[in-house]
Each structure stands twice: as structure tokens, then as C-alpha cells.
Amino acid sequence: MIIGGIALFRVLQHGNGFGGRARPSPEELLAERFARGEIDEQTYRRDVETLRLHNSGADR
């Protein structure tokens, strides 16, 4: 029972679909960095475009 409780705690802590928060997408991470002022608009737009180009190539 103790091992089961520890395993459940770890799953909930890491957000693997059992009530935890899902990981943000790369675009969401970029948007957060832009909103905090860590990157400028030009960098944000360039990086989003790069991600979209990379992801569209993965669908093939």
C-alpha cells in the first residue's frame, strides 16, 4: 500500500493526466517568455515560425 501511495503521489506531482497540469506547448512557452519580456517581438515571431515549419515537416 505504501508503494502504491508513493507511485500515485509521483504521478500526480508530475501531471501525467491524473489531475496535474499538462506541460505547455513550445509555442505557449515562447508566448510566456515574450509576455515576461525575456524575448523581443522579433525573436518571438522568428521562433514561432521556426517551430511551425519544423512541425509541418514532421507531418509528412
MIFIPA-612698 format. One record per residue: x, y, z of N, C-alpha, C, CB in turn; residue in one letter. Coordinates in steps of 0.1 Angstrom, whole numbers, padded with zeros to 4 digits, always signed. Glycine has a CB too. Layout:
N
XYZXYZXYZXYZa ...
// end
This chain:
60
+0008-0012+0000+0000+0000+0000+0009+0013+0000-0009+0000+0012m +0019+0012+0007+0028+0024+0008+0034+0027-0006+0039+0022+0019i +0039+0016-0012+0045+0018-0026+0034+0024-0035+0051+0005-0031i +0022+0019-0035+0011+0024-0043+0009+0039-0041-0001+0016-0041g +0009+0043-0028+0007+0057-0024+0018+0066-0030+0006+0058-0009g +0030+0061-0029+0042+0068-0034+0041+0070-0049+0055+0061-0030i +0037+0059-0056+0036+0059-0070+0025+0069-0074+0033+0045-0076a +0013+0069-0068+0003+0078-0071+0007+0092-0068-0010+0075-0062l +0014+0095-0057+0019+0108-0054+0028+0113-0066+0027+0108-0041f +0037+0105-0071+0046+0109-0081+0039+0112-0094+0057+0098-0084r +0029+0104-0097+0021+0106-0110+0013+0120-0108+0011+0095-0112v +0007+0122-0097+0000+0135-0095+0009+0147-0095-0008+0134-0082l +0021+0145-0090+0031+0156-0089+0036+0160-0103+0042+0152-0080q +0038+0150-0111+0044+0153-0125+0033+0156-0135+0051+0141-0129h +0020+0155-0132+0010+0159-0141+0008+0150-0153+0013+0173-0146g +0008+0137-0151+0006+0128-0162-0008+0125-0165+0014+0115-0159n -0017+0134-0164-0031+0132-0168-0040+0129-0156-0032+0122-0178g -0035+0128-0144-0044+0125-0133-0045+0137-0124-0037+0113-0125f -0050+0148-0129-0053+0159-0121-0042+0170-0122-0055+0156-0107g -0030+0166-0126-0019+0176-0127-0020+0184-0140-0006+0168-0127g -0013+0195-0140-0013+0204-0151-0004+0198-0162-0008+0218-0147r -0009+0199-0174-0002+0194-0186+0009+0203-0189-0011+0192-0198a +0020+0198-0195+0031+0206-0199+0027+0216-0210+0043+0198-0204r +0031+0228-0210+0028+0238-0220+0035+0234-0233+0032+0252-0216p +0029+0238-0244+0035+0235-0257+0047+0245-0259+0024+0237-0269s +0055+0242-0269+0066+0251-0272+0062+0265-0275+0075+0245-0283p +0051+0266-0283+0045+0279-0286+0040+0287-0274+0034+0278-0296e +0034+0279-0264+0030+0285-0252+0042+0290-0244+0021+0276-0244e +0052+0282-0243+0064+0287-0236+0070+0299-0242+0075+0276-0236l +0070+0300-0256+0075+0312-0262+0066+0324-0259+0076+0311-0277l +0053+0322-0259+0044+0333-0256+0046+0338-0241+0029+0328-0258a +0048+0329-0232+0051+0332-0218+0064+0341-0217+0052+0320-0209e +0074+0336-0224+0087+0344-0224+0085+0358-0229+0098+0336-0232r +0078+0359-0240+0075+0372-0246+0067+0381-0237+0067+0370-0260f +0057+0375-0230+0049+0383-0221+0057+0387-0209+0037+0374-0216a +0067+0380-0205+0075+0384-0193+0086+0393-0198+0081+0372-0187r +0088+0396-0211+0098+0405-0215+0112+0399-0217+0099+0416-0206g +0112+0385-0216+0125+0378-0218+0130+0379-0232+0124+0364-0213e +0121+0379-0242+0125+0379-0256+0117+0391-0262+0123+0366-0263i +0123+0396-0273+0115+0407-0280+0106+0401-0291+0125+0417-0287d +0098+0410-0297+0088+0405-0306+0094+0399-0318+0079+0417-0311e +0105+0404-0323+0112+0398-0335+0116+0384-0332+0124+0407-0339q +0122+0382-0320+0127+0368-0316+0115+0359-0315+0135+0369-0303t +0104+0364-0309+0092+0356-0307+0087+0351-0320+0082+0364-0299y +0085+0361-0329+0079+0357-0342+0088+0348-0350+0076+0370-0351r +0101+0350-0350+0110+0341-0357+0110+0327-0351+0125+0347-0355r +0110+0326-0338+0110+0313-0332+0096+0305-0334+0112+0314-0317d +0085+0313-0333+0072+0306-0336+0072+0301-0350+0061+0316-0334v +0077+0309-0360+0077+0305-0374+0086+0292-0375+0082+0316-0383e +0097+0292-0369+0106+0281-0369+0099+0268-0364+0119+0283-0361t +0092+0270-0353+0085+0258-0347+0074+0253-0356+0079+0262-0333l +0067+0262-0362+0056+0258-0372+0062+0251-0384+0048+0270-0376r +0073+0256-0389+0079+0250-0401+0084+0236-0397+0091+0258-0406l +0090+0235-0386+0095+0222-0381+0084+0212-0379+0103+0224-0368h +0073+0216-0373+0061+0208-0370+0054+0204-0383+0052+0214-0361n +0053+0212-0393+0047+0209-0405+0055+0199-0413+0044+0221-0414s +0068+0199-0411+0076+0189-0418+0075+0175-0411+0091+0193-0418g +0072+0175-0399+0070+0162-0391+0058+0155-0395+0070+0165-0376a +0048+0162-0401+0035+0155-0405+0037+0147-0418+0025+0165-0407d +0048+0149-0425+0049+0142-0437+0054+0128-0436+0059+0149-0446r 
// end
